[in-house]
Amino acid sequence: MPKRTVQFQGREVQGEGVEFEIEREAFNSYLLQDGTTLKLKSVVIEIVRLDQFNRAGDPVYVIRSQNIVAAVVPENLKKKV
């Protein structure tokens, strides 16, 4: 993929889009004290490998994603409509 510029730590940095395939995309589930179950999943839209490296020498990746949230709420917490 062609080089492109992305925002990283307050500055513009060159990087390259990386093709990917979804290996597993599961929800994380959280049981709240009020009995509600929140289900969250992050869906990746784009991955860019920067021309930057961390202290271990690994390339830095910028990930654009969308969070999906679903709530399973007990009847006693719902507003009557």
MOMOFEN-V561328 format. One record per residue. N is the residue number from 1. PSI is psi in radians with two decimals (* if undefined). NEAR is the number of other ideal C-beta (glycine too) atoms within 12 Angstrom. D_FIRST is the distance of its C-alpha to the first C-alpha in Angstrom with 2 decimals. Layout:
((N	PSI	NEAR	D_FIRST) (N	PSI	NEAR	D_FIRST))
//
This chain:
((1	2.68	13	0.00) (2	2.73	9	3.80) (3	2.64	14	6.70) (4	2.88	22	9.03) (5	2.32	17	12.62) (6	2.79	26	14.30) (7	2.26	15	17.99) (8	2.07	21	19.17) (9	0.78	12	22.90) (10	0.19	7	23.89) (11	2.86	11	21.64) (12	2.28	15	18.34) (13	2.49	23	15.90) (14	2.53	20	12.58) (15	3.14	28	9.85) (16	2.27	23	6.28) (17	2.46	22	5.68) (18	2.16	20	6.97) (19	2.60	12	8.10) (20	2.81	18	11.88) (21	2.59	9	15.18) (22	2.13	13	18.39) (23	-0.76	7	20.90) (24	2.40	8	23.69) (25	1.44	16	24.10) (26	2.79	13	27.74) (27	2.53	19	29.89) (28	2.47	16	31.65) (29	2.32	16	35.28) (30	2.16	18	37.69) (31	2.03	14	41.43) (32	2.78	15	42.98) (33	-0.46	10	46.64) (34	0.08	15	47.56) (35	-0.11	16	46.55) (36	2.47	20	43.29) (37	2.14	20	40.28) (38	2.31	21	36.90) (39	2.21	20	33.85) (40	2.49	19	30.44) (41	2.39	20	26.92) (42	2.14	18	23.59) (43	2.06	17	20.90) (44	2.29	23	17.30) (45	-0.71	15	15.21) (46	2.52	21	12.04) (47	2.26	24	11.23) (48	2.17	30	9.83) (49	2.10	26	10.71) (50	2.79	28	12.63) (51	0.79	19	13.84) (52	2.68	22	17.14) (53	2.56	14	19.33) (54	-3.10	12	22.33) (55	-0.40	7	25.79) (56	-0.05	7	25.28) (57	0.06	8	22.35) (58	2.53	11	19.78) (59	2.63	18	16.43) (60	2.40	24	16.67) (61	2.43	25	14.65) (62	2.28	28	14.98) (63	2.18	21	15.55) (64	2.27	20	16.35) (65	2.90	17	19.02) (66	2.29	14	22.09) (67	2.31	16	25.43) (68	2.24	17	27.70) (69	2.33	18	31.40) (70	2.47	16	34.37) (71	2.32	20	37.97) (72	1.85	19	40.85) (73	2.35	16	43.88) (74	2.56	14	47.51) (75	-0.65	10	49.79) (76	-0.24	10	52.01) (77	-0.18	15	49.18) (78	2.54	13	48.29) (79	2.38	7	49.76) (80	2.21	6	52.18) (81	*	3	51.10))
//
